[in-house]
Amino acid sequence: MNNLLWVKCRTNNYYQTVKRLNTLNINIYKIYYNENTLYLKINTKDYEKIQKYLVSYKFLVAKDLGIVKIKKIIKQYKEFFICLIIGFILLFCLTHLIVDVKVVHMNKEIRELLTDELESYGIKTLSFKKSYAELQKIKKEILNKYPQKLDWLEFEVDGMLFIVKVEERIITDTTKDNKKCNIVATKDGTISSLKVFQGEALVQENDVVKMGDVLISGIISYNEEEKKRVCAEGDVYAHTWYTVKVNIPLNYKEFAKTGHKKYNLIWVDKNKKTLLLKKRFATYDSNTKLILKLFDYELYLEKEEELVEKELKYSEEEALKVAITKASTNLKKKLGINDEIIDKKVLKKSINDSKMEVEMFIIVNEKISKTIEIEDNTEGIEESDTRDNQNNN
């Protein structure tokens, strides 16, 4: 059925022509006669048979169908389809191919290390881009492989350029300067976790500590006798608490988009901007797109979206939610990168002069350890040990 086509033939004797076709065992799927012209729907093989044995009837193709039509279209527009395929291949390469891998770091050793590692994962010049999940897995594996050399790693794909941003891990050897120190609490709290790398832990989980308490001691003792002093190393986290007050106006203003849009052209000549069309909105939000760059000259298309100012009012419930979010945000700005809020509670709220005042109690899991240098009395310890040995002898 895919090789069917319509053929036509001018004839004054409809029945005679059909009879001749039947003698050749021609399969006729459809037939109609109009203005001395006979139209037949047959397959291509039968059409070839007609052309060979019924030359005097002058059958012509009236309309191609199925595969015949497709083949004819492909043959007719062969150059177009070739260009289209090449275009798709080029587009695929432009969106999936990496033409250069750039490692951003001052240290040549780090650059070479990462270049070799990335090549082992197939990330190199003229290689195909990997998915976000694959890149995250590769990043994690590289960081785990070189914990003493690499502190932070980030991949960035900019068009066909693969950029690697890296921070080298700088390890300070505290034994070189012979410092002796304790780790003390910077504030009150309840110990939630601690890691001791060097020194002797004086607290454990769920202990309540005060600001200034020694958490990890640099004095190593055995049987209540001081044996050695080191610079204590470790991380101590505790549950701490804060009281935060915020004020939220019940009446507020907000800009909303009207849906009206206008376009402008911006000409940049050596960092000097010239607006080619006048702005048509009093208040608007805009974004620009580079459409032409020639040496120091650039042309941008700017899309403006009109904004209108609306006066709105929070309900009491909405204002409370905003206050809780604001209190958490303000506190997070004062916390460390690994600190986190674990609980919060509204102590009291009140509304005065169209303003909600909220006081909150917030519990935070944060790092409270700080290194404090201590005096070194190891000489006294050594002298005491020497006297003890002499007495024993």
PyMOL commands that set and color helices and strands:
alter all, ss='L'
color gray80, all
select helices_A, chain A and resi 14-23+44-53+55-57+66-76+78-96+108-120+132-145+316-332+378-392
alter helices_A, ss='H'
color red, helices_A
select strands_A, chain A and resi 4-10+30-34+37-43+60-64+97-98+100-104+127-128+150-158+161-168+181-185+189-198+200-201+208-209+214-217+219-222+225-229+233-249+251-269+272-275+284-294+297-313+340-351+355-367+369-373
alter strands_A, ss='S'
color yellow, strands_A
deselect
rebuild
show_as cartoon
